[in-house]
Amino acid sequence: MQAASTSEEATVSVEAGTSAGTFAGTFAEATASDTTQYTHEQVRRMLSEAQTIVVKVGSSSLTAPSGHLDREKLHALVDALARTAHLGARIVLVSSGAIAAGFGPLGFDARPTDVATQQAAASVGQGMLMSEYESAFARYGLRVGQILITARDTITPAQYRNARRTLNRLLDLGVIPIVNENDALASNEIRFGDNDKLSALVANIVQADALVLLTDVDGLYTAPPSQPGSQRIAYVQNVHEVLNAVTIGGTGSAVGTGGMHTKLDAARVANESGIPVVLTRAAFAGPALMGDAVGTAFAPVKARGSARRLWIGFAAHPRGSLVADEGAVTAIQAGRASLLAAGVVGVIGDFSAGDPISITDEQGTVVAKGIAAYDAEEVPQTLGRTTAQIKKLLGEEYAHPLVHRDDLVLVDSVQ
């Protein structure tokens, strides 16, 4: 398949001194030795049979070089999604493009760089974007609903549950949710920054069967697609092997914020959550949804976990941390052990019971994430004490772990 010369051309490069052919052989050997159970054919079949699908499309796949919304591209995407919806699939579309659609009409020649102007452009562009989607899907008798999300909506437990409930209800009603980061209100201090990670988190929220990442290149390559000898990687059995083996370049297009690195990270999050992924050019959306061998397919590397644990691992932003001694760290990393006060030597930050926190070793390395069972101010009086001692000192209601094992996720499951 011939690669197009695009703004994301400098996507993946091999370590210096390694040829594309050598890399391809090394890559195949590494993934073949992995213990995951899925073959390329099985993953493509999983994609074709998926009932709930999250599709992410980037700004550069929806806009002209001038920055204006390209209605022809948008309608081509909608055609592919509508056909899949009419076959019975539930579709969630995570769509970039609000800022890109807005800065042209506001008279800017390029994407603005200051936050206030970006937010203004998003405010103008989001309405234009939704209007186009609404009319395009209406031609197929399909309704759409707008969902604007900020990072806080996936960090705060109550807001996370609200987002999940709303998205699932829209899907039950036969509506196609169109999700975007709320660029008009989100600040640089707390934002996703691109919709790639957001799409993986949304896939977790709705417990999707597949994630489709649409961009302006037709898959993951062993080197920039314009480089002689570059080869498309059709199948990735273990995304961690890719992250460890390749050097990634390029930071996206003139109208978008994501590059190949953010897409691989999104694939990692989804694969760790038991969700297969396909990465391909937006023009190949239809074949990708049908399970055809386009782009790059990424196999799940774990079975699907509970929605709660997925939220803890991938969406929750720690509000503080507990410092564990060597024995406690060993017990946690061995699996299925709660964090007891007897193994904690310090507390950092101001958090409340129910907040997400990190668990670090005494050198400051994060080993796990979890949900605090105590307020930060309550922890010091429990440090180093056994459960029996805590019960005697503070009462029965305090005789429990600082972080229960059901609310604890090892960091190597999320990094």
Beta strands, then each sheet from edge to edge (+ up, - down):
strand 1: 12-14
strand 2: 52-57
strand 3: 90-95
strand 4: 144-149
strand 5: 176-181
strand 6: 210-215
strand 7: 220-221
strand 8: 232-233
strand 9: 235-236
strand 10: 246-248
strand 11: 277-281
strand 12: 296-298
strand 13: 320-324
strand 14: 344-349
strand 15: 356-360
strand 16: 366-371
strand 17: 408-410
sheet 1: 1+ 10-
sheet 2: 4+ 5+ 3+ 2+ 6+ 11+ 12- 9-
sheet 3: 7+ 8-
sheet 4: 14+ 13- 15- 16+ 17-
end
